[in-house]
Each structure stands twice: as C-alpha cells, then as structure tokens.
C-alpha cells in the first residue's frame, strides 16, 4: 500500500482541515487529535498529509517550480508589464502572485508538520513507531525552512502549532533558521530508516541534506562549514550512484533511480496536489492537455550551454526545441500532412527553423513542397554563446554564389532572426523551452511526472565545490568529471569533455557554479543556485544574458517596450550597480505576509524591495 502515490492519502489528512483553509499556514486539526493519533495507521495517514502539502500547487506542484526556474534570470515570461514581468526582469516588487503562493506553500508545510510533531509526541504510541514519523515530519519542516531561508533570507520562525490569532511573528535571522534546519535534519538522520520507497525521507537523504546545508553555509561565508559538508558528503557518496543515462531521470513517474536522494511522487488525478510543471512550460499545441507556456528558457542559457559543451547530450534532454503538433486538448497528435512523416508534422523553435527550396518539385503524392529544417550556424560564429545580428545578416546577404538549397536555408535563417528581433509581438517560437517538466501526454493541467528534488549529480558537484574550497582542487575536478562522464555516455558523445588538472581554485569555483546551472536547468533550485555564491558570480550569469547579441538586437529594435514577446536587458545593461545585484540575491517577502503579520511592516523587507 505504501507504494501508492501518497497524495491519494492526502484526502484522509484533509479531513483534519477545513475547506476554507487550504492555503492557510496554520494547522487545522478539527477532529479529536487523540483519536487521529491513537493508532499507527491513523498517524501515518496524517503524515501522508504533510508529504502531500509539499506537493500541492503552492509548493512543488507548481509555485516552487515556476518561481525557481522561471524567475532565476535564465527563464523567460511575457514582457507585458505585469508584476511577474517585473520580477522576471529583476526589477520586481512585493505583490507578485506566484511568489506569494510559494511563500504560503512552505509555511503550509511548516504549519502542518508543527502540528504533527506536537500531536505525535503526545500520542500513546510506542516510541519505536513515533520516532520515525516525527523524524519524517521534521525532515519536511527542515526542507521548507531551508527553502525559505535561501530564497528570502530572514523569515518568521514558527516551531509550535499556532492559532489564527497568533500571526504576529517577526523575522528571525537566517542563521537561526538554519540552526533549526540543522537540528531537524540531524534528528531525521538519527531516526529515519536507511531505505524506504521512493518519495519518502530516509536516513541518507537527511545526511545528504545536512551536507547541502553546510555547503550553503560555506558559500555564505562560514569557513568552518566546509569540513562539516565534506564529512557529510563523504559518508553519503557510497550510498548512491549516477543513473546510466541523463534522460532517464525525467521519464514519466520516474521510480527506483539510483540517483534520487529525495523525490516527490504525484498522482495524475489530483486536483490540488498534482504536478503542473508541464502546464507551465508546454508550448501551445505541443501536448494532449492544456498548455500555457508561461515559462520558457532564455536564448542566452541555451546558447551558453551549447557553446560551452557543443554536442552535450544533456542539451537534448534539457531544452524542448521541436515537438509534434497536437490537434487540441484530448485529441492527440494531428494527422500527417503528407503520405509519410515529414517536417510539416513538427513545430520548430529557437534555434531551429524551417525552409523550402525554390524550384524544387513536390515529391510524388505530396500536397506541398518538401520542408527542410535548419539551425543557427553556430560553428561559423565568432562567439557561439552570443550570436550577433550583424554577423548573421552578413551571412544572409552573401548569396552571390549560393545554390538554391543554400538560398532557402538563408531565407529561413532570416525569418528566424527577424521574428526574434523585429516582430516579437507576432512570434511565439523565438525561444527554446524547458523540456524536463514537459509531458506531451499530460491530462488537463496535470502531468505524469514525479519530481526528483535532490539528485546525486548535484551532490557530487557540491562535494567538488567543498573539496575545492578546502584546497583539494584535483579531487574536486575528479568529482565533477564523474558528472561530465555520465553526460557524455548518455549519448556516446565527446562533450562535455573532462576538466583538465591544473585549473586554479578560482577557475574551478566558477566552472562548478555554471556546471550546476547546466546540469539542473529546468529543475527547482535554479534561482538559489545562481545566487548562492553572492553578487560576483550572479553578475557573471547576468552578463550571459545582457551580452547576448540577438537579445540586444531585439531590445534595440523595441526601445519603448517589446510587446508581450520581447526580451530583457537587466538593469539597462548596468551590471556594475552593486545595489541592483544585492537586491536580486533574494526574493521579496510578499505583501500579503506583511499585511497579515502585525510583527512586520513594509520597511522590514529585503534590500531593495518596497511597497
């Protein structure tokens, strides 16, 4: 029974909650808690509810995906002047809806786990039954507080069940929050089983998260934390291994992966605890369900990844750049346009385009001329990470000796370039999309995907970071090369090539920073990874965006606003503005929290955010 999606069991836990309080932060145990916690099975059902809240729409079911990879600086959303547009543009305020959802989602988990911890402690159950369940609840509470502290900094610290009139809680210093996280994960390590079904916390997951916590503290200036992180990672590394193929991590309902340290499992039929990640990223007409493509990948991220590791098999699994056309919700793929499968059955997005060859006869029995597929000619560019409009226009104009096929290709390239830079309001295929959450067979808003929150690959890269900071740079390179080797073997490719020995400590630090972004692109925590090292490396990430030639051309052609489909140059190109960078290390405490928490006011927000 335990292998069932735990969200199915949330229905039982919801009997503890009033319907009106689904998004409330406070626990709503409205039945007799003595009855609820009088048997092991009843208590387990309540614990399932705690897991379920971590997978709700305002947690990892939507908001903690949308905010973390959509608002990080390498995501894209419509340039429509909305509060979301401003936050994605690194010029945001405190009233953005999804940011508010994400804040509430983690505090809902905290409220429910606080109540569970208090009630299980007072229950008549045997300690052998109580301690593992308390440990699981504390594991989840620690994860919620860790997420809040790395994303918002100082946050209200609540450790006991609270009532609706007990909402005046000031922000506690981030280090105090991290201390609670540490004690919770240590308790979880001591009391959780070594193994459990996918989707449930284990002893080794807790230890891996402790290593992650110490790595975070080290990155934020606590030099004593590096050795502690090393000890944790060294102990955990023998317990996991990399999956054989990178793409295997993102299949439908991934189960049993040797790389999964902790994951959330979802049910397709859930109405409030479901995975809406595909709904967020799926291009219109790319799936059997509803597709909003609210979040896309930036051209800058795609091109920087490609330029760093040309031919890296991870690129194919990370970015959605072509897809079959679907006829509508629940209607399946459109029928083939020609007697056999052809490029006309597929939609192509940046950096791909389609073209025809003038004068070429139609194949026998075809309705239309044959359609060919082209791509930006990165191999001919001076800097493949930053295709320049003038460089591409020069290629397009050089047709004196071009064959009909070459002319067709150049005409298609011109169409892509102009759609991306001159006609943004009429074009929606000028970006790559995040592929990992995408599910072409999604049902309504819901996908068939589970979500691995913590992968062994990321732990290896953090361990490499730790060894590098401790002066063992060659060991750091060896650990990072394990991740690169798996990437190559995922497609029998020569890239990403191993890092060579002899790199400096500073070089390895920066390479690990970007490698974590590449490896984890389109997964939760992109926002936090980009900011963990402070303003120096965040500036370098923003420079990738601001220095991208096609993005620059689009903004130059639309100086008074790009319409809904435009581009962004962060801070008008001024990345030497330390106040801008400092502001964008954290998200704002939402206006809703300030309005309802009498211990806070608008001056109490993070640096750079006002009402």
Secondary structure, DSSP 8 states (H G I E B T S, - for coil): -TTS-TTTTHHHHGGGS-GGGTT-SS----S-HHHHTSSHHHHHHHHHHHHHHHTSTTTTTTHHHHHHHHSSSSEE---SSSHHHHHHTT---S--HHHHHHHHHHHHHHHHHHHHHHHHHHS-S-HHHHHHHHHHHHHHHHHHHHHHHHHHSSEE---S---TT-----EE-HHHHHHHHHHHHHHHHHHS-S---TTS--HHHHHHHHHHHHHHHHHTT-TTHHHHHHHHHHHHHTT----SSGGGGGSTT--S-TTEEEEE---TT-SSSS--HHHHH--TTSSSS------EE-HHHHHHHHHHSTT-HHHHHHEE-EEE-B-STTS-B---SSSS--GGGEEE-TTEEEE--TT----TT-SS---EEEE--GGGSS-TTS--HHHHHHHHH--TT--HHHHHHHHHHHHHHHHHHT-GGG-S-SS-EE-TT--TT-BTTB-S--EEEEEHHHHHHHHHHHHHHTT-HHHHHHHHHHHHHHHHHTTT-S-S----TT--HHHHHHHHHHHHHHHHTTSTTHHHHHHTT-HHHHHHHHHHHHT-HHHHHHHHHTTT--GGG----GGGG-TT-HHHHHHTTS----HHHHHH-TT--GGGSSTT---
